[in-house]
């Protein structure tokens, strides 16, 4: 790719021709406006204008996906869809994520010439990698800290999501750490609530983590939700590190990509990136942003782990979409760094075979809330069932057959297999 231009691929829907829509996009997002203005010389447009690189027509539809499109005179009733590739000069905004977003995802979504627009992919020149270091730990660093090799990291989410006092949370973490879990995360709904102040939560949870590590010789990785204003995130990060914690979590769309990048500059532990609110950016197939593009920005800004939903989950997303998301996180960028995809949402031992069959990788974090906590024989058996589910998957043994020799897996199938 060119090192002096950024390339963006859009899925476009328009009541006009794709060529007309593409021309409006490149004008609005670089040198043009609705009419010619003094100073917009050919030389300026040549140096600073965005360019249409490719147009790939797709299907047509007889109704608009989004409201507000301007219907041209003599319209034939058809709305044309296609993939439009546009490039932007890097010198228009430099290697800056926030200003990049203004260019590739700014006013363009509001243009009347469009009845649908979705940012599908981005290719960024190496100048971005020079400015943004990407994840400091990624898959390899997370595995090293968690002391887990050769299989997925397996863990859970604190449930109930809200309402536990720090002492109740500490007791729960202690039980789960003794059960052998690799990883626990705060729920995204719980960061620093008045009923459980963050400093107190860190102290009680890490007391439980250290006590258990003294008994078992293995230290649980706990992701504390430090989401907040910039100063709050830095203070909370320092509290976690000082207490011996090995992971922090942020809601990326709450703090923004700039907030994530700021955290990454000083973070001393892996950053667990939660994508809550993601649905409002992507659920409409003709609007928003594809995860392929979004995850590149998150990785560039420093996410060591990134949520991707789960196969056969409780959410709307298809298994094919989740699979693409996992593969995207595992596709090397720039210096080859990788972000660990976090598979979650209605997961249990029985979702391991489908996940492995679709991706052929164990480089995932597989989180199960109810699938571990609600196992009929307790969380230790729930954790064991998750490991067994992955063993069966990797060895290519049918789950029911493997369960016949493994009671924890059999009980998980009895409990969750009919969901």
N, C-alpha and C positions, 0 to 999 in steps of 0.2 A: 504494500500500500504506500501511497504518497506520505512523506514525512512532513509535508507542509499543508496538508488538508485533513479535515475530519470528514468521515463519510457516515451518513445516516440513511437507513432504509425505512421507508414508510409504507404501510398499507393504506392506500388512498381510496376513498369513495367520493364520487363527484357527479352532479347532474350535467357537467360540462365534459369536454374531452379530457383525457388524462394529461395530455400535453398542456392544455390551458391551465389545469389545476397545478401541475408541476411548476409552470412559469410563475404563477401567483405565489407559490410556496417560496421559491428561491428569491423572489423580489422582496416579499414581506420580511423574510428572515435575514436579509443582508442590506442591500443598498436602496431598495425601492419602497414606495408607499402606493396609495391608490391612484396617484397621478404623478407625472414628472415634476421634479422640483429643480430650482437653480442649483448648480454644483454637482448634479448627478451626471458627470461627464462619462464618455466612453472609457476614458483612461481609469477613472475611479471605479467604474463597474468591472473593468477587466481585472483590476488589482484586488477589489474587495467583494465582488459579487459571488454569491453562491452559484453552483452550477448543477444542472440536471445531468447526471451521468448515465442513467439507464431508466427505461420505462418498460415494465413487463405487464401487459394486460392480463387480467384474470376474468372472472365472471361478471355478468350484469345482474341487476336486481330492479324490481319495479317499484320499490318504495325506499325512501331514505332511512338510514339507520339513526341519524341524529336530527333534531329539529333545527330550524333556522337557516337552511340552505337557500340560496338565491336561485330561483328557477329561471333559466334564460328564456328569452322569447322563442317560440317555436319548439319548445322542449319536446322530445319524442317519448317522454315518460320513463326513460331508462336512466339508471344510476350506475356508472361504470366504476369497476374496482380494478386496482392494479398495484404492483409494487413499484415504487418510485425511489430511485437512489439519488441522493443529493450530496454534494460535497461543499464544505465551507472552508474558507482560508483560515488556517490556524492564527495568522496575524490579526484577524478581526477581534479576537478575545484572549488569545494566549492559552497556556495550559491551566485553565481554571475550571473546575467542575461547576461552580454556580453560574458562571458566565456561559459555559458550554450549554447548560440546560436552558438558558434564555434563548440561545440560538436554535437548538434542535427541538425544543419543546415549549416554546413561549407562545406568542400570539397566534402561531400557526393553527392551533386547535380551534380558534374562534373564527376562522375565515369563512365567509358566506359561500365561497366557491366549493367548500367541502361539506359533504354530508356524512363523512366518516374519516377518521385519521387515527392511526396507531403506529407508534415508533417501534419498529421490529428489531433493529440491530444497530450497533455503532462500531465503527473502527476508528481507533484513536492513535495518533502518532506517538512515537517514543517520548516526546517532550512531556507527556502526562506522567509517564513512569518515572521521569527524572524528578518531577515535583512531588508526586504522591507515591509513597514507598510501598503501598499495598499491605497485605496482612503480614505481621511480624512473625506469626507462629504457623498459621495455616494448618494443614493436616499433620505434617511431620512434627511440628512443635507441640501441637495438642496431644498427639499420641505419646510423645516423650513425657509431658507433664502428667498425663493420666496413667502412664505405664500400661498401655494397651496396644498390642500389636497383633496383626493377623486376623482381626475380626472387627466389626463395627464397635464404636463406643456405644454403650447401652445405658439408658438412664430414664429419668422421669421428670415430671413437672410438679411443683408443689400444688397439691390439691387438699382441701378447697383453696381456690385461687386467692381469696381474700378472707380475712376474719381471724386467722390464727394469730395469737400473741407470740412474741418472740420466744417465750418459754415453750409454748406448744409446738412452734416450728422447730426449735432445737431438739425436742424429743422425737419428732418425726424424722428429722435429718439423721439423728443418731441411729434410729431403727433401720433406716434405709442404707446408711453407710455400713452397718453391721451385716446387712443383707448382701453386700458385695457390689452395689451399683457403682458404675464408673462415674456417673455424672448426674447432677440435679440442677435444675434451673428454677429461679423465681418465675412465677407467672407474670406475663406482661402487665397485668392489672395491679401488680403489687411492687412498688418501688420504695417510697418513703412516706407511708400513710401516718396520720397522727396517732393511730392506735398501736403502731409498731414502728417507732422511729428507726431510721436506717442504722445509726450507730449501734443501737441496742441489738438490732437484728444481726448485724455482722458479728458482734461479740458472742451472742448466744449460739449462732450457727457454727462459727469457727471453733468455739469450745467443744461442740459435739464432734466436729470433723477431726480435731486434734485428739480428743479422747479415743475415738474409734481407731484412728491411725496408730496410736500407741498400742492398742490391743491387736490389731490385724497386720500392722506393718504396711498398710496401703492407704494412701490419702485420697479421699473423694474429691473430685472437682465440682465445685459449686459455683454456678453463675449468678452473681448478685445483680439484680436489676438496678442500674445506676442512672436510668433515664431521668433527665431533668435539664435545667438551664446549664450553660457551659460551666459556670463556677461550681454548681452543685455536682456535676459529673466529675469534675476534677477532684473535688473534696471527697466524694464517695469512692472514687478509684483509689485515692491515697489511703482511705480507711481500710479498704479490702486488702490492699497489698501489705499494709502495716500489720494486719491481723493474720497474714499468712495465706490469704486466699489466692486462688490460681485462675480465676476467670471473672470477667464482668460482662454484663449484658446490657444492650441498649435497644430500644425500639427505634429503628432507623428512620422511619417516616415521621416520628415525633421530633427527633433531634435534627433531622436533615442530613444530607450527605456532607455538608460542611461541618456539622457537629461531630459526625463519625470521624471525619478526617482529623479534626482537632483532637479528639480523644486518642486517635492512633498515634499522634505525634509524641504523646507522653506515656501511653499505656505500657505497663510492664508485664501484663498478662494477656492471654487471648481475649478477643472481643467477640462475644456471641451476638450475632446480628439477628434480631427478630423483625419480621416484616409485617406485623399487624398493621391494618389499614390498607394492605396491599390490594384487597379485593376492589376497592373503589377506583383504583388506577387501572385495573386489568380485566374485570369481569365481563364488561361489554366487549365483544370480539372486534368491534369496529371503532374502538376508542381506547385511549390510554397508551400503555407501554407494555411490550412483551418482556417476560422475565429474562430472556437472553440479553437484552440491552441493559435492564435494570441491574442484573447481577454483576455486569462488568463495572458499573459505576460503584457498586458496594464494595467489590473487591479492591478496586483502585483506591477507594477511601479507607480501606483497612479492615474489613470484616474478615475475621478468621473462621467463623462459622456463619452459615446463612440458611434460614428456614426455607424449605421448598414444598411444604405440605407432605402428604403421604399417599401411597397407593391405597385404593379402597377406603378412602378416608370419609370423614363426616362433612367435608366441604364440597363445593360444586365442581372443583377442578378435576379434569379427566386424568386417568392414569398416564395417558400419552403425554399430557402436558407436564405432569410431575416428573416423568422420566426425562423429558427434554431439559427440565430445570436441573436435575441431578447431573446430567451429562455436561450441561453448561458450566456448572461450578467446577467440574473436574477437567475442563479444557484449559490447558496452560495459557497464561497471558504474560506478556513481557518477559520477565526474568524466570518464568516457569512456575511461579508460586500458585498454589492451589488453595481454595477455600473449601472447608468441609461442609458438604450439604447436610442439613439437619432435617431428617424425615420425621414428621410428627402428625398428629390428628387421627384419633381413633385407631391407634396402632396396637398390635399385640403380636405374639409369637407367630401367628398364622399369616401375618403380612410380610414376614421375612422372605419366604420363597418367591412371591410375586415381585418384590423389590429387587432381589438378586437376579431373577430371570430377566427382568427388564433392563438392568444396568450392568450386570456382571462385574460388580465391584463390592468390596467390603469397606471402602473408604467413605463411610457415611456415619453420622451420628443418628441412632435410631431411638427415639424417645417415645415411651408409652406411659400415659397417665394411668387410666383405668386398667390397661393391659398388664401393668405390674402391680399397682396398688390394690386392685380389686381381684387379684388372683385368689381363688378359694382357699389356698393354703398359705396365703400371706405374701408379702413383697419379695422375700428371699426366693420363694418358689416362682413368683412372677419373673424375677430377674433370670433365674435358671431356665425358665421356659423360653425366654427371649434368646438366650445363648443357644439352646437346643434347636430353636427354629432356624437360626442362621446356620448351625452345623448341618442340619438336614438340607437346607437350601444349597450350600456350597458343595456338599457331597452328592447332590442330585437324588436324594432319597425322598420319596413321598412323605409328607408330613405325618399322615396317619400311621404309616409303617414305622417311622422313627419314634413316634409317640408310644407305640406298643411296648417299647423297652425303656421308656422314660416317663415316669408318672407325672412329673411337673408339667411336661408338654401335653400329656393326655388330659390332665385336668384343665389346662388352658383351652384346649379344643372343646371340651365339654361346656366350659363357661362362655367362651366368646365365639365359638365356631359358627353359631347360628345367626350372628348379627348381620 
